[in-house]
């Protein structure tokens, strides 16, 4: 199972959207404190809709707590500052993909210690960054594609009709 990690997320709606994406893809969500909101906040629940109760979510006191509770984890670090794109790596079935807080990203000290596993989403130079929930979706779906969407429904179904 894949794992999405949010390092000190600040905006509840983004985390709610990411939580909904995690439920839809069978992905675990890991939240590293401090959070910029309360987990009981309305905006978080509204963005995650009624899926939040189905979310496999774990919170951590800080980055060190996360590392201590996930020893040996293979972690990819998503950053606009990374030397390689997200499509240049092979994501393992149980890897962790970390994203930083909306205002500052993942601290550069963490990025420097893990340079070979830092990935970015290509953008034109005039754009500072993508929305956090969009970034998670882009990279998560690449990891799922590489795993052939192994545990996911691949065919859509019409409500009133049937595909030929």
N, C-alpha and C positions, 0 to 999 in steps of 0.2 A: 504494500500500500504506500502510495506517495504521501509526502508530508509538506505542507506549506507552513512557513514560519514567518511571523510578523514581528519585527524588532521594534518595539516601542511605538505601535501605531497610534495615530492622533485623532483620526476622524471616524466616528462610529459608523457612518453610512458605508464607508469603504470596507470596514471590517465585516459589517453585516452582509454586503454583497459578496465578499470573499467567502464568508461562511456558507452562504447559499451555493456558491460554486463548488465548495468542498463537499457539501452534502450531495450535490448532483453528480459528482465524479468519484465518490467513495474515497475522498482524501481526508487525512487528518489535518487539523489546524492547531498550531502552537503559537501562543501569544506571550511575548517577552515583555514584562513590565519595566518601567511604568507605562500604563496605558493612558491615553489622553481623554478617557471617558470611563464610565462605569459599565460593567457587563450587563447591568439591568437597565441601561439607558434605552428610551423609546426609539430613538433613531437607529440604534443597532438592531433592535428587534424588527423594526419596520423594514429595513433594507434586507434583512434575512428572512423576512416574512415568517410564515409558520414553520420554516425548516430549521430554525435555530435549535429546537428541542432534539432534533435528530443528529446534530453536529457532534463529531468526536473532537473535542477541544480540550487542550491542556494549557494552563498558564504557568509562568515561571517568574521568579522574583527578579532575575536579571540574566544576562547572557551567560555568566559563569554557571548559574543554576541550570540553565538549558543544557550546556555542555556536560555538566556532571550527571544529569539525569538521562542523557542520550549518549553514553560513551561509544566511541568508534563510529558515530554517525557520519555518513558521507553527505556533506553539505555543499550546496551550490549557493553562491551569493549574487543576487541580482542587483546590479548597480549601473547607472549611466556612465560610470567611470571605468568599467571593466574593459580588459584588453581583448576579449573574444565575445562573439555573439552567442546567444542562447541556443542557436541551431548547430553550433560547432561541437557540442558535447553530447555524450550518450548518458542518459539519465537511468540510473539503476532503479529497480522496482521499489525499493524501500528508502530511496534517498530523500533528503530534506532540501527544499528550495527556500532560501531566506530572502525577505524583502525588508527594506528599512522604512523608517517613519517618513511620512509625507513631506515634511519640511527639510529634512537633511539626509535621508537615506541611511545606509549602514555606515557606522563610524569607519573612517579610513584606516584606523589601526587594525580593525578586524579584516578589512579588505586586503591590506598589505600582507598579513600573515597567511592569507588563503588565496593568493593571486591566481594560482593555476585553476581554481574553481570559481572564479568570478566571471559572470556572464552579463551581457547587456542586450537590450532590444535596440536595433538600429533605428535612428531617427535623423531628420535633417538638423542642421546645426542651430537653427533659430528656436528650436523647442527645448525647454529645460528638461522636461520629463513627461511621461504619460501618467494618467490617473493610476493609482496603486491597484485598484481592483481590475483594471484593464490589463495591467502588466502581469498580475498573477494569472489571469486567464490565458494570456498569450503563451507564457512559458509553461504553465501546467498542461495545456492542451498539446504542446509540442512533446512533453514528456509522455503523455498518454498516447499520442500518435506513435511514438517510438516503441511503445509497448503494445501496439496494435489494438488499443482500446479494449484490452483483454477481458475486463469484467463489465463492459458497458453494452447497452442496447445499441445496435448499429442500424436498425431499420425503424423508420418512423411509421406511425399508424394514423390513418385518417379516422375521424370520428364517425361520419355517416357513410363513407364509401370505403372501397378496398382498392389497393393498388393492383394493377394488372400484371 
